[in-house]
Amino acid sequence: MTTFPPLPDLILEPLVRAALTEDLGGQGDLTTRAVIPHDLTYDAAIVAREAGVVSGMQIAALAFRLVDPALRIETLRPDGASCVKGDALMRISGRAASILMAERVALNFAGRMSGIATLTAAFVAETAGTTARITCTRKTTPGLRIVEKQAVLHGGGTNHRFGLFDAVLIKDNHIAAVGGICAALSSARAALGHMVKVEVEVDRLDQLAELLETGGADAVLLDNMDTATLRESVAMVDGRLVTDASGNMRRDRIAEVAATGVDYISCGALTHSAQVLDLGLDF
């Protein structure tokens, strides 16, 4: 299992604090306040109800700590680890009221992120025997991109650009607006610093030929191509650019796409279609 350095809590805390504030509102947990004695203590555990890949333990722990810094938290299955049904992923000890107030937010994050990590791992498994890497896209839940992309890493995938700010991706609408690949690339290179990578989207072989002739790109996004065209595209590129296949990348197609020799396969489904991994909190 790969060990993943945690994200700084400084980055995660605003997300968790907002979720807790949404849940607790201005009155707090009415049920817990009415039913649970203030000084009652308990041991609890986050338990997997099904097999998968764990993600979100760091952010779940942060949810408990924000509610009550005195809670004792032990992570039993770290982010990126596999789990089977019945595995305890985290143990939380302390005031029962505090545990209950943070429970849903912690499980919402951990279940969502573990679902993404689990789906990513399934996609990655389809690339066995090839050099292709599975990567995510910007098709993420608004406001949660950083944690969803972290979950992709926990599942063995890689991250494409995080937003519009950290790389250039010249897409079909950019090309149409300025009249062609050559014009778009020339404008981009004139405006960018030397550290910024440029990827260009093509969906036809004649566009790819134009891109290769023009030069100046670092990567090519081979969009919505059938498998035979992807294979021909990889042969045309011949290692001069990083190749990135995208569009309709279902899990049942990943193996044949990986076999074409592409470097990356971009899959929006990793984040927009992942099913939440069933996790529960048991006292």
C-alpha positions in Angstrom: 0.0 0.0 0.0 1.3 3.5 -0.9 1.6 5.9 2.0 0.0 9.2 1.3 1.1 12.5 3.0 -2.0 14.2 4.6 -3.3 17.5 3.3 -2.8 20.4 5.7 -5.7 20.6 8.1 -5.6 24.3 7.3 -7.0 23.5 3.8 -9.6 20.9 5.0 -10.9 22.7 8.0 -13.1 25.3 6.2 -14.9 22.4 4.4 -15.5 20.4 7.5 -16.5 23.4 9.6 -19.0 24.5 6.9 -20.5 20.9 6.9 -20.7 20.8 10.7 -22.3 24.3 10.8 -24.9 23.3 8.2 -25.8 20.2 10.3 -25.8 21.8 13.7 -27.3 25.1 12.8 -28.0 27.6 15.5 -29.3 25.1 18.1 -26.9 22.2 18.0 -27.9 18.6 18.1 -31.4 18.7 19.7 -31.8 14.9 19.9 -28.4 14.5 21.7 -28.9 17.4 24.0 -32.3 16.0 25.0 -31.4 12.4 25.4 -27.7 11.9 26.1 -26.2 12.9 29.5 -23.5 15.5 29.1 -20.8 13.5 30.9 -21.6 10.1 29.4 -18.6 8.6 27.6 -18.4 5.8 25.0 -16.1 4.0 22.6 -17.2 4.1 19.0 -15.9 2.8 15.7 -16.4 3.6 12.0 -17.0 0.2 10.5 -17.1 -0.8 6.8 -20.4 -2.4 5.8 -18.8 -3.5 2.5 -15.4 -4.1 0.9 -13.5 -1.2 -0.7 -10.6 1.2 -0.6 -10.5 3.6 2.3 -10.4 7.4 1.9 -11.5 10.3 4.1 -10.1 9.1 7.4 -8.1 12.3 7.8 -11.2 14.5 7.2 -13.4 12.3 9.4 -10.9 12.7 12.3 -10.9 16.4 11.8 -14.7 16.5 12.0 -14.6 14.8 15.4 -11.7 17.0 16.7 -13.6 20.2 15.6 -16.6 19.2 17.7 -14.5 18.1 20.7 -10.7 18.3 20.8 -10.7 16.0 23.8 -12.0 13.0 21.8 -9.4 10.3 21.4 -9.1 9.1 17.8 -7.2 6.1 16.4 -7.1 5.5 12.7 -7.0 1.7 12.1 -7.2 1.7 8.3 -5.4 4.6 6.8 -6.4 6.4 3.6 -5.4 4.2 0.6 -5.8 0.9 2.5 -8.2 -1.9 1.5 -11.0 -3.0 3.7 -13.5 -5.8 3.9 -17.0 -5.9 5.3 -16.8 -5.6 9.1 -13.4 -3.9 9.3 -13.1 -1.1 11.9 -11.5 1.9 10.1 -11.3 4.3 13.0 -11.9 4.2 16.8 -13.2 7.3 18.7 -13.4 7.5 22.4 -14.8 10.2 24.7 -18.0 12.1 25.3 -20.9 10.3 23.6 -22.6 13.6 22.8 -19.6 14.9 20.9 -19.2 11.7 18.9 -22.9 11.8 17.9 -22.7 15.4 16.8 -19.9 14.8 14.4 -21.0 11.3 13.2 -22.9 12.2 10.1 -20.5 14.8 8.7 -17.6 12.3 9.3 -19.4 9.5 7.6 -20.6 11.7 4.7 -17.1 12.7 3.8 -15.5 9.2 4.4 -18.3 7.4 2.6 -18.1 9.7 -0.4 -14.3 9.7 -0.6 -14.0 5.9 -0.1 -16.5 5.4 -2.9 -14.4 7.4 -5.2 -11.2 5.6 -4.1 -12.9 2.2 -4.6 -14.2 3.1 -8.1 -10.8 4.4 -9.0 -9.1 1.2 -7.9 -11.5 -0.8 -10.1 -10.6 1.4 -13.1 -6.9 1.1 -12.4 -7.1 -2.7 -12.2 -8.4 -2.7 -15.8 -5.0 -1.2 -17.0 -2.9 -4.1 -15.7 -0.1 -5.0 -18.1 0.0 -1.6 -19.7 1.7 1.7 -18.9 -1.6 3.7 -19.0 -2.5 5.7 -15.9 -6.1 6.5 -14.8 -6.7 10.2 -14.2 -9.6 12.3 -12.9 -11.2 15.4 -14.4 -12.8 18.7 -13.2 -16.2 16.9 -13.0 -16.3 17.1 -9.3 -18.8 18.2 -6.6 -18.6 22.0 -6.3 -16.5 23.0 -3.3 -15.2 19.5 -2.7 -12.7 19.1 -5.6 -9.6 18.9 -3.4 -10.9 16.0 -1.3 -12.4 14.2 -4.2 -9.1 14.4 -6.1 -7.3 13.2 -3.0 -9.6 10.2 -3.0 -8.6 9.4 -6.6 -5.0 9.3 -5.5 -6.0 7.0 -2.6 -7.5 4.6 -5.2 -4.3 4.5 -7.3 -5.2 7.1 -9.9 -3.6 10.4 -10.8 -4.9 14.0 -10.9 -5.4 16.0 -14.1 -5.4 19.8 -13.6 -7.1 21.0 -10.5 -8.8 24.0 -12.2 -8.6 26.6 -14.9 -5.6 28.1 -13.1 -2.9 25.5 -13.1 -2.6 24.3 -16.7 -3.8 25.2 -20.2 -6.2 22.9 -22.0 -7.1 24.3 -25.4 -10.5 22.7 -26.2 -12.7 22.6 -29.3 -14.5 25.9 -28.4 -11.2 27.7 -27.9 -10.0 26.5 -31.3 -13.3 27.4 -33.0 -13.3 30.9 -31.5 -9.8 31.8 -32.8 -9.9 30.0 -36.1 -7.7 27.0 -35.7 -5.1 25.0 -33.6 -2.1 27.0 -34.9 -3.7 30.3 -33.9 -4.7 29.0 -30.4 -1.3 27.6 -29.7 0.6 30.7 -30.9 -1.6 32.9 -28.6 -1.1 30.5 -25.7 2.6 30.3 -25.9 3.0 34.0 -26.3 1.0 34.6 -23.1 2.3 31.9 -20.8 5.3 31.4 -18.6 7.8 28.6 -19.3 6.5 26.5 -16.4 2.9 26.2 -17.7 2.0 23.0 -19.5 -0.2 23.1 -22.6 -2.6 20.3 -23.7 -4.7 20.5 -26.9 -7.9 18.6 -27.5 -8.4 16.9 -30.9 -11.1 14.5 -32.1 -9.9 13.8 -35.6 -6.7 12.5 -37.2 -6.3 15.6 -39.4 -6.5 17.8 -36.3 -3.8 15.7 -34.7 -1.6 16.0 -37.8 -2.0 19.8 -37.7 -1.1 19.8 -34.0 2.1 17.8 -34.6 3.1 20.0 -37.5 2.5 23.2 -35.5 4.4 22.1 -32.4 4.4 23.9 -29.1 2.1 21.5 -27.1 3.1 19.2 -24.3 0.1 16.9 -24.4 -2.8 15.9 -26.6 -6.3 15.1 -25.4 -7.7 12.4 -27.8 -11.4 13.1 -27.3 -14.2 10.7 -28.1 -12.2 8.5 -30.5 -12.9 4.9 -31.1 -10.3 2.3 -30.2 -8.8 1.9 -33.7 -8.4 5.7 -34.0 -6.8 5.9 -30.6 -4.3 3.3 -31.7 -3.5 5.2 -34.9 -3.2 8.4 -33.0 -0.7 7.0 -30.6 1.4 5.7 -33.6 1.2 9.2 -35.2 2.4 10.9 -32.0 5.2 8.4 -31.6 6.2 9.7 -28.2 6.5 13.4 -29.1 3.5 14.3 -26.9 1.9 12.9 -23.8 -1.3 11.2 -24.9 -4.5 11.5 -22.9 -7.7 9.6 -24.0 -11.0 11.0 -22.9 -14.7 10.7 -23.6 -17.0 7.8 -22.8 -14.4 6.1 -20.7 -16.5 3.4 -19.1 -15.0 0.8 -16.9 -15.8 -2.0 -19.5 -13.8 -0.1 -22.1 -10.7 0.8 -20.1 -8.6 -2.4 -20.8 -8.9 -2.0 -24.6 -8.1 1.7 -24.4 -5.1 1.1 -22.2 -3.9 -1.4 -24.7 -3.6 1.2 -27.5 -0.6 2.7 -25.7 -2.0 5.9 -24.5 -0.3 7.5 -21.5 -3.4 8.6 -19.6 -7.1 7.8 -19.6 -9.3 10.7 -18.3 -12.4 9.5 -16.5 -15.0 11.9 -15.2 -17.0 9.0 -13.8 -14.5 8.6 -11.0 -15.9 11.6 -9.3 -19.3 12.2 -10.8 -20.6 8.7 -10.7 -19.0 7.0 -7.8 -21.3 5.2 -5.4 -20.8 6.0 -1.7 -19.1 3.2 0.2 -21.4 2.0 3.0 -19.8 3.0 6.3 -21.4 3.1 9.7 -20.6 4.2 13.2 -21.1 1.7 16.0 -21.1 2.3 19.7 
